[in-house]
């Protein structure tokens, strides 16, 4: 799968109305779980925190792939125009 095709698939995911809602609901659940831990539960708190960071990274990667696909499409269009 090339950058343009992967970007198009990523854009379909992002354009889905449930996309942001799902990410925010999952993040909210983890943050709620984190807030209910005791300060002495350092390992669990760290695990939950790292999970939230990873979730954010996944969302950013999907969005980055969509932008990369758009950029590659634009680049090819410009190359076609300029011969």
SERO-4910 file (N, C-alpha, C, O; in steps of 0.05 Angstrom, whole numbers):
BEGIN
 pado doro    nc1    nc2    nc3   cac1   cac2   cac3    cc1    cc2    cc3    oc1    oc2    oc3
  Unk    A     17    -23      0      0      0      0     18     25      0     36     27     17
  Unk    A     13     42    -19     30     66    -20     19     88     -2     -2     85     10
  Unk    A     34    110      0     28    132     18      1    144     12    -14    151     30
  Unk    A     -6    147    -14    -31    159    -22    -54    141    -13    -74    151     -2
  Unk    A    -52    115    -19    -74     97    -12    -77     95     19    -99     96     29
  Unk    A    -55     93     33    -56     92     62    -68    118     73    -84    117     92
  Unk    A    -60    140     62    -71    166     70   -101    168     66   -116    178     82
  Unk    A   -110    157     43   -139    157     37   -154    140     58   -176    148     67
  Unk    A   -143    117     65   -156    100     85   -156    115    113   -176    114    127
  Unk    A   -134    128    119   -133    143    144   -154    165    145   -166    170    165
  Unk    A   -157    179    122   -177    200    120   -205    189    124   -222    203    136
  Unk    A   -211    165    114   -237    153    118   -242    149    148   -264    153    157
  Unk    A   -222    140    161   -225    135    190   -230    161    204   -248    163    221
  Unk    A   -214    182    198   -217    208    211   -244    220    206   -256    234    223
  Unk    A   -254    217    181   -279    229    174   -303    216    186   -325    226    186
  Unk    A   -299    192    197   -321    178    211   -329    193    236   -312    201    252
  Unk    A   -355    198    239   -365    214    262   -357    202    289   -355    216    308
  Unk    A   -354    176    289   -348    162    315   -318    165    322   -311    159    345
  Unk    A   -301    172    304   -272    172    308   -264    187    333   -252    175    352
  Unk    A   -269    213    335   -262    229    358   -276    220    383   -265    219    405
  Unk    A   -302    213    380   -317    205    403   -306    180    416   -304    178    440
  Unk    A   -298    160    399   -287    136    410   -261    141    424   -256    131    447
  Unk    A   -243    156    412   -217    162    424   -221    177    451   -208    170    471
  Unk    A   -239    196    451   -244    211    476   -256    194    497   -250    197    521
  Unk    A   -275    177    490   -288    159    510   -267    140    523   -267    136    547
  Unk    A   -250    128    506   -230    110    517   -210    125    534   -203    116    556
  Unk    A   -202    148    525   -183    164    541   -196    172    568   -183    171    588
  Unk    A   -221    180    567   -235    188    591   -236    165    611   -233    168    635
  Unk    A   -241    141    601   -243    117    618   -216    112    632   -215    106    656
  Unk    A   -194    115    617   -168    111    629   -161    132    649   -151    127    670
  Unk    A   -168    157    642   -163    179    661   -180    176    687   -170    182    709
  Unk    A   -204    166    684   -221    161    707   -209    139    724   -208    141    749
  Unk    A   -199    118    711   -187     96    726   -162    106    740   -157     99    763
  Unk    A   -146    123    727   -122    135    739   -129    151    763   -116    150    784
  Unk    A   -150    167    761   -158    185    783   -168    169    808   -168    180    830
  Unk    A   -176    145    803   -186    128    825   -165    111    838   -170     96    857
  Unk    A   -140    114    829   -118     99    841   -107    115    864   -109    139    865
  Unk    A    -95    101    882    -82    114    905    -54    122    897    -41    110    879
  Unk    A    -43    142    911    -16    151    905      5    130    909     27    131    898
  Unk    A     -1    110    925     17     88    931     17     67    908     34     50    907
  Unk    A     -2     69    890     -4     50    868     11     60    843      1     63    821
  Unk    A     37     65    848     53     78    827     55     61    802     54     73    780
  Unk    A     58     35    804     61     19    780     35     19    763     36     22    739
  Unk    A     12     17    776    -13     18    762    -18     46    750    -27     48    727
  Unk    A    -12     67    765    -15     94    754      3     99    730     -6    111    710
  Unk    A     27     88    731     46     92    709     36     76    684     37     86    662
  Unk    A     25     53    688     14     37    666     -9     51    653    -11     52    629
  Unk    A    -27     61    669    -50     76    658    -41    101    643    -51    106    621
  Unk    A    -22    116    655    -12    140    642      0    132    615     -5    145    595
  Unk    A     17    112    614     30    104    590     10     94    569     14     98    545
  Unk    A    -12     83    578    -33     74    559    -46     98    547    -52     98    523
  Unk    A    -51    119    562    -63    144    552    -44    156    531    -53    166    510
  Unk    A    -18    157    538      1    167    519      1    151    493      2    163    471
  Unk    A      0    125    495      0    108    471    -25    112    455    -24    113    430
  Unk    A    -48    115    468    -73    121    454    -71    147    438    -80    148    415
  Unk    A    -60    167    451    -56    193    437    -37    190    414    -41    202    393
  Unk    A    -16    174    417      3    169    395    -11    155    371     -5    162    348
  Unk    A    -28    136    377    -43    123    355    -60    143    339    -60    143    315
  Unk    A    -74    159    354    -91    179    341    -74    198    324    -82    205    301
  Unk    A    -52    208    335    -34    226    320    -23    212    295    -20    225    274
  Unk    A    -17    186    297     -6    172    274    -26    169    252    -20    173    228
  Unk    A    -51    163    259    -72    162    238    -75    189    224    -77    190    200
  Unk    A    -75    210    240    -78    237    228    -54    244    211    -56    257    191
  Unk    A    -30    236    220     -6    242    205     -6    227    179      3    238    158
  Unk    A    -15    202    179    -17    187    154    -36    200    134    -31    200    110
  Unk    A    -58    211    144    -77    225    126    -64    249    114    -67    254     90
  Unk    A    -49    264    129    -36    288    119    -14    280     99    -11    293     78
  Unk    A      1    259    105     22    249     87     10    241     60     22    246     39
  Unk    A    -13    228     61    -26    221     36    -35    245     20    -31    245     -5
  Unk    A    -45    265     33    -53    290     19    -28    303      7    -29    313    -16
  Unk    A     -7    304     22     18    317     12     29    302    -12     38    315    -31
  Unk    A     28    276    -11     38    260    -34     21    264    -58     30    266    -81
  Unk    A     -5    265    -54    -24    270    -76    -18    297    -89    -17    300   -113
  Unk    A    -15    318    -72     -8    345    -82     18    344    -98     20    356   -119
  Unk    A     38    331    -87     64    329   -100     62    317   -127     74    327   -147
  Unk    A     47    295   -130     44    281   -155     28    299   -175     35    300   -199
  Unk    A      8    313   -165     -7    331   -183     11    353   -193      9    361   -217
  Unk    A     28    364   -176     47    385   -185     67    374   -205     73    388   -224
  Unk    A     76    350   -201     95    338   -220     81    333   -247     94    338   -268
  Unk    A     56    325   -247     42    321   -271     38    347   -286     39    348   -311
  Unk    A     32    369   -271     28    395   -284     54    406   -296     54    419   -317
  Unk    A     76    400   -282    102    411   -291    117    393   -310    139    399   -319
  Unk    A    105    371   -317    116    353   -337    135    334   -326    147    318   -340
***
